[in-house]
């Protein structure tokens, strides 16, 4: 992030933090590091959980804000809430973001109960807010980021990249057409080449070809807004297929398309459409090439939520992989990479944690607790519980949850 932009981000992050009483941070996405924090140490630095990789979680938040009109509200894997606003430079790249949080959104007691015991004391001091308040904070943060970037708010989420390249592409298409006597046909081969470049990972080449296609669309349509809109819809479909083939989440791409096609109708001028369109094109390109590792954090969080909601059922790796639309081998790999433990171990840890609560109720038998928590049988439940907690379920119940040596217990 450029020095002047960094200073402005830091200055306004400090203002908004003091005004709202909520911690704020500035992240440089190029360096993958925080360059400002209103609190020292950051709350996340004291996190004792292995479920979350701090940098990846917040890079993900900034990236999603960049793709979703400049603002994004997201959870960390432990269920704490953050808001991120993307910061764009004059070339439309994403050098960083401003982040606020963590916050407790919803029932604070339920959220605190899910946290590791070592973090609950600090987490009690976090602001507890209603969902509507989080939305207001996110909008405010987005407005601040837009001001810092020097962009009108209506363009803050557009990520307008190097308009000169678009103009040059239009002029180039114009000169090419003037030299031809017959009517020019649409460059289908260029579309096919764009698809190949996206799938092969050639980002700069894809940008260049995309600009050429946009230039051709504008001039070939004689700058008629209705005709341009029709061709733009076709181009979005092409980009969608390419990003899916490059490994993008098919559900997210389809969601993008629905929103984009609905948005196109609202534009009444070519100028407004151009600002929006260049941003959309940049989002597709960025989605195909950038933050591949960071996106894993969101997959892991979705898996954790699924396990917490279904721990009492028989869970297979195939079931979980289908839920997040990944192959079982790939899911296993990224889950281990992000959390440091296998998915199988995580499922057991959730079941053990749930069983601890039931064990404090003497009216529930060990056999019933085993079944309620999804274990195959009581013998296996005892084995897993003792490995995790250092004592058998019966001894844990008899001691009312007081462990003999907490230093050796795996949380």
TADA-V482076 format. One record per backbone hydrogen bond with DSSP energy under -0.5 kcal/mol. NH is the residue of the N-H (numbers start at 1). CO is the residue of the C=O. Records with the same first field share a line. If there is no record, write none. Layout:
NH: CO + CO
This chain:
6: 2
7: 3
8: 4
9: 5
10: 6
11: 7
12: 8
13: 9
14: 10
15: 11
16: 12
17: 13
18: 14
19: 15
20: 16
21: 17
22: 17
25: 99
26: 36
27: 97
28: 33
29: 27 + 95
30: 95
32: 28
33: 28
35: 26
36: 26
38: 24
45: 42
46: 42 + 43
47: 44
54: 52
57: 53
58: 54
59: 55
60: 56
61: 57
62: 58
63: 59
64: 60
65: 61
66: 62
67: 63
68: 64
70: 65
71: 68
72: 84
74: 82
76: 80
79: 76
81: 103
82: 74
83: 100
84: 72
85: 98
86: 70
87: 96
88: 86
89: 93
92: 89
95: 87 + 93
96: 87
97: 27
98: 85
99: 25
100: 83
101: 23
102: 81
103: 81
104: 127
105: 103
106: 104 + 129
108: 106
111: 107
112: 108
113: 109
114: 110 + 111
115: 111 + 112
119: 116
120: 116 + 117
121: 117
123: 119
124: 120
125: 122
126: 123
129: 104 + 127
133: 130
134: 130
135: 131
136: 132
137: 133
138: 134
139: 135
140: 136
141: 137
142: 138
143: 139
144: 140
145: 141
146: 142
147: 143
148: 144
149: 145
150: 146 + 147
151: 146
155: 152
156: 152 + 153
157: 153
158: 155
159: 155
162: 160
165: 162
166: 162
167: 163
168: 164
169: 165
170: 166
171: 167
172: 168
173: 169
174: 170
175: 171
176: 172
177: 173
178: 174
179: 175
180: 177
188: 186
190: 187
191: 187
192: 188
193: 189
194: 190
195: 191
196: 192
197: 193
198: 194
199: 195
200: 196
201: 197 + 198
202: 197
203: 201
206: 202
207: 203
208: 204
209: 205
210: 206
211: 207
212: 208
213: 209
214: 210
215: 211
216: 212
217: 213
218: 214
219: 215
220: 216
221: 217
222: 219
223: 218
224: 221
225: 223
228: 224
229: 225
230: 226
231: 227
232: 228
233: 229
234: 230
235: 231
236: 232
237: 233
238: 234
239: 235
240: 236
241: 237
242: 238
243: 239
244: 240
245: 241
246: 242
247: 244
248: 243
253: 249
254: 250
255: 251
256: 252
257: 253
258: 254
259: 255
260: 256
261: 257
262: 258
263: 259
264: 260
265: 261
266: 263
267: 264
273: 269
274: 270
275: 271
276: 272
277: 273
278: 274
279: 275
280: 276
281: 277
282: 278
283: 279
284: 280
285: 281
286: 282
287: 283
288: 284
289: 285
290: 286
295: 291
296: 293
297: 294
298: 294 + 295
299: 295
300: 296
301: 297
302: 298
303: 299
304: 300
305: 301
306: 302
307: 303
308: 304
309: 305
310: 306 + 307
311: 307
313: 310
315: 313
320: 316
321: 317
322: 318
323: 319
324: 320
325: 322
326: 321
331: 327
332: 328
333: 329
334: 330
335: 331
336: 332
337: 333
338: 334
339: 335
340: 336
346: 342
347: 343
348: 344
349: 345
350: 346
351: 347
352: 348
353: 349
354: 350
355: 351
356: 352
357: 353 + 354
358: 354
359: 355
360: 356 + 357
361: 358
362: 360
364: 361
365: 363
369: 365
370: 366
371: 367
372: 368
373: 369
374: 371
375: 370
381: 377
382: 378
383: 379
384: 380
385: 381
386: 382
387: 383
388: 384
389: 385
390: 386
396: 392
397: 393
398: 394
399: 395
400: 397
401: 396
402: 399
403: 401
408: 405
409: 406
410: 388
411: 409
